[in-house]
Amino acid sequence: MTKDLSYLLDQPSEAQEEAVRKAVEAECMRAIATYLTEVADTMEANNVETLNVPTLRAMASQFTHRLENENQD
């Protein structure tokens, strides 16, 4: 049986592409804001007064570890 795959050649309109771009941008900005809030809360909870290279690396490691664990679920 032959399947019609011609729909794969359809291109989204410029308006659709722009809508997707804006939606992705909005979600990225929302994620960054959430991240920054979480960093501030973590710093406050752990009495971290300054951000330096070791502190940033430790926080990055914790977030990476959490993402890896979430992806395994």
Distance bins in CASP14 RR format, pairs under 12 A and 6 or more apart:
PFRMAT RR
TARGET T0000
AUTHOR 0000-0000-0000
RMODE 2
METHOD distances of the structure
MODEL  1
4 10 0 0 0 0 0 1 0 0 0 0 0
10 16 0 0 0 0 0 1 0 0 0 0 0
11 17 0 0 0 0 1 0 0 0 0 0 0
12 18 0 0 0 0 1 0 0 0 0 0 0
12 19 0 0 0 0 1 0 0 0 0 0 0
12 20 1 0 0 1 0 0 0 0 0 0 0
12 21 0 0 0 0 0 1 0 0 0 0 0
13 19 0 0 0 0 1 0 0 0 0 0 0
13 20 0 0 0 0 0 1 0 0 0 0 0
14 20 0 0 0 0 0 1 0 0 0 0 0
14 21 0 0 0 0 0 1 0 0 0 0 0
15 21 0 0 0 0 0 1 0 0 0 0 0
15 22 0 0 0 0 0 1 0 0 0 0 0
16 22 0 0 0 0 0 1 0 0 0 0 0
16 23 0 0 0 0 0 1 0 0 0 0 0
17 23 0 0 0 0 0 1 0 0 0 0 0
17 24 0 0 0 0 0 1 0 0 0 0 0
18 24 0 0 0 0 0 1 0 0 0 0 0
18 25 0 0 0 0 0 1 0 0 0 0 0
19 25 0 0 0 0 0 1 0 0 0 0 0
19 26 0 0 0 0 0 1 0 0 0 0 0
20 26 0 0 0 0 0 1 0 0 0 0 0
20 27 0 0 0 0 0 1 0 0 0 0 0
21 27 0 0 0 0 0 1 0 0 0 0 0
21 28 0 0 0 0 0 1 0 0 0 0 0
22 28 0 0 0 0 0 1 0 0 0 0 0
22 29 0 0 0 0 0 1 0 0 0 0 0
23 29 0 0 0 0 0 1 0 0 0 0 0
23 30 0 0 0 0 0 1 0 0 0 0 0
24 30 0 0 0 0 0 1 0 0 0 0 0
24 31 0 0 0 0 0 1 0 0 0 0 0
25 31 0 0 0 0 0 1 0 0 0 0 0
25 32 0 0 0 0 0 1 0 0 0 0 0
26 32 0 0 0 0 0 1 0 0 0 0 0
26 33 0 0 0 0 0 1 0 0 0 0 0
27 33 0 0 0 0 0 1 0 0 0 0 0
27 34 0 0 0 0 0 1 0 0 0 0 0
28 34 0 0 0 0 0 1 0 0 0 0 0
28 35 0 0 0 0 0 1 0 0 0 0 0
29 35 0 0 0 0 0 1 0 0 0 0 0
29 36 0 0 0 0 0 1 0 0 0 0 0
30 36 0 0 0 0 0 1 0 0 0 0 0
30 37 0 0 0 0 0 1 0 0 0 0 0
31 37 0 0 0 0 0 1 0 0 0 0 0
31 38 0 0 0 0 0 1 0 0 0 0 0
31 63 0 0 0 0 0 1 0 0 0 0 0
31 67 0 0 0 0 0 1 0 0 0 0 0
32 38 0 0 0 0 0 1 0 0 0 0 0
32 39 0 0 0 0 0 1 0 0 0 0 0
33 39 0 0 0 0 0 1 0 0 0 0 0
33 40 0 0 0 0 0 1 0 0 0 0 0
34 40 0 0 0 0 0 1 0 0 0 0 0
34 41 0 0 0 0 0 1 0 0 0 0 0
34 63 0 0 0 0 0 1 0 0 0 0 0
35 41 0 0 0 0 0 1 0 0 0 0 0
35 42 0 0 0 0 0 1 0 0 0 0 0
35 59 0 0 0 0 1 0 0 0 0 0 0
35 60 0 0 0 0 0 1 0 0 0 0 0
35 62 0 0 0 0 0 1 0 0 0 0 0
35 63 1 0 0 1 0 0 0 0 0 0 0
35 66 0 0 0 0 0 1 0 0 0 0 0
35 67 0 0 0 0 0 1 0 0 0 0 0
36 42 0 0 0 0 0 1 0 0 0 0 0
36 43 0 0 0 0 0 1 0 0 0 0 0
36 51 0 0 0 0 0 1 0 0 0 0 0
36 59 0 0 0 0 0 1 0 0 0 0 0
36 63 0 0 0 0 0 1 0 0 0 0 0
37 43 0 0 0 0 0 1 0 0 0 0 0
37 44 0 0 0 0 0 1 0 0 0 0 0
38 44 0 0 0 0 0 1 0 0 0 0 0
38 45 0 0 0 0 0 1 0 0 0 0 0
38 59 0 0 0 0 1 0 0 0 0 0 0
38 62 0 0 0 0 1 0 0 0 0 0 0
38 63 0 0 0 0 1 0 0 0 0 0 0
38 66 0 0 0 0 1 0 0 0 0 0 0
39 45 0 0 0 0 0 1 0 0 0 0 0
39 46 0 0 0 0 0 1 0 0 0 0 0
39 48 0 0 0 0 1 0 0 0 0 0 0
39 51 0 0 0 0 1 0 0 0 0 0 0
39 55 0 0 0 0 1 0 0 0 0 0 0
39 56 0 0 0 0 1 0 0 0 0 0 0
39 58 0 0 0 0 0 1 0 0 0 0 0
39 59 1 0 0 1 0 0 0 0 0 0 0
39 60 0 0 0 0 1 0 0 0 0 0 0
39 62 0 0 0 0 0 1 0 0 0 0 0
39 63 0 0 0 0 1 0 0 0 0 0 0
40 46 0 0 0 0 0 1 0 0 0 0 0
40 48 0 0 0 0 1 0 0 0 0 0 0
40 51 0 0 0 0 0 1 0 0 0 0 0
40 59 0 0 0 0 0 1 0 0 0 0 0
41 48 0 0 0 0 0 1 0 0 0 0 0
41 59 0 0 0 0 0 1 0 0 0 0 0
42 48 1 0 0 1 0 0 0 0 0 0 0
42 51 0 0 0 0 0 1 0 0 0 0 0
42 55 0 0 0 0 0 1 0 0 0 0 0
42 56 0 0 0 0 0 1 0 0 0 0 0
42 58 0 0 0 0 1 0 0 0 0 0 0
42 59 1 0 0 1 0 0 0 0 0 0 0
42 60 0 0 0 0 0 1 0 0 0 0 0
42 62 1 0 0 1 0 0 0 0 0 0 0
42 63 0 0 0 0 1 0 0 0 0 0 0
42 66 0 0 0 0 0 1 0 0 0 0 0
43 49 1 0 0 1 0 0 0 0 0 0 0
43 50 0 0 0 0 1 0 0 0 0 0 0
43 51 1 0 0 1 0 0 0 0 0 0 0
43 52 0 0 0 0 0 1 0 0 0 0 0
43 55 0 0 0 0 1 0 0 0 0 0 0
43 56 0 0 0 0 0 1 0 0 0 0 0
43 58 0 0 0 0 0 1 0 0 0 0 0
43 59 0 0 0 0 1 0 0 0 0 0 0
43 62 0 0 0 0 0 1 0 0 0 0 0
46 55 0 0 0 0 1 0 0 0 0 0 0
46 58 0 0 0 0 1 0 0 0 0 0 0
46 59 0 0 0 0 1 0 0 0 0 0 0
46 62 0 0 0 0 0 1 0 0 0 0 0
47 55 0 0 0 0 0 1 0 0 0 0 0
48 54 0 0 0 0 0 1 0 0 0 0 0
48 55 1 0 0 1 0 0 0 0 0 0 0
48 56 0 0 0 0 0 1 0 0 0 0 0
48 58 0 0 0 0 1 0 0 0 0 0 0
48 59 0 0 0 0 1 0 0 0 0 0 0
49 55 0 0 0 0 1 0 0 0 0 0 0
50 56 0 0 0 0 0 1 0 0 0 0 0
51 57 0 0 0 0 0 1 0 0 0 0 0
51 58 0 0 0 0 0 1 0 0 0 0 0
51 59 0 0 0 0 1 0 0 0 0 0 0
51 60 0 0 0 0 0 1 0 0 0 0 0
52 58 0 0 0 0 1 0 0 0 0 0 0
52 59 0 0 0 0 0 1 0 0 0 0 0
53 59 0 0 0 0 0 1 0 0 0 0 0
53 60 0 0 0 0 0 1 0 0 0 0 0
54 60 0 0 0 0 0 1 0 0 0 0 0
54 61 0 0 0 0 0 1 0 0 0 0 0
55 61 0 0 0 0 0 1 0 0 0 0 0
55 62 0 0 0 0 0 1 0 0 0 0 0
56 62 0 0 0 0 0 1 0 0 0 0 0
56 63 0 0 0 0 0 1 0 0 0 0 0
57 63 0 0 0 0 0 1 0 0 0 0 0
57 64 0 0 0 0 0 1 0 0 0 0 0
58 64 0 0 0 0 0 1 0 0 0 0 0
58 65 0 0 0 0 0 1 0 0 0 0 0
59 65 0 0 0 0 0 1 0 0 0 0 0
59 66 0 0 0 0 0 1 0 0 0 0 0
60 66 0 0 0 0 0 1 0 0 0 0 0
60 67 0 0 0 0 0 1 0 0 0 0 0
61 67 0 0 0 0 0 1 0 0 0 0 0
61 68 0 0 0 0 0 1 0 0 0 0 0
62 68 0 0 0 0 0 1 0 0 0 0 0
62 69 0 0 0 0 0 1 0 0 0 0 0
63 69 0 0 0 0 0 1 0 0 0 0 0
63 70 0 0 0 0 0 1 0 0 0 0 0
64 70 0 0 0 0 0 1 0 0 0 0 0
64 71 0 0 0 0 0 1 0 0 0 0 0
65 71 0 0 0 0 0 1 0 0 0 0 0
65 72 0 0 0 0 0 1 0 0 0 0 0
66 72 0 0 0 0 0 1 0 0 0 0 0
66 73 0 0 0 0 0 1 0 0 0 0 0
67 73 0 0 0 0 0 1 0 0 0 0 0
END
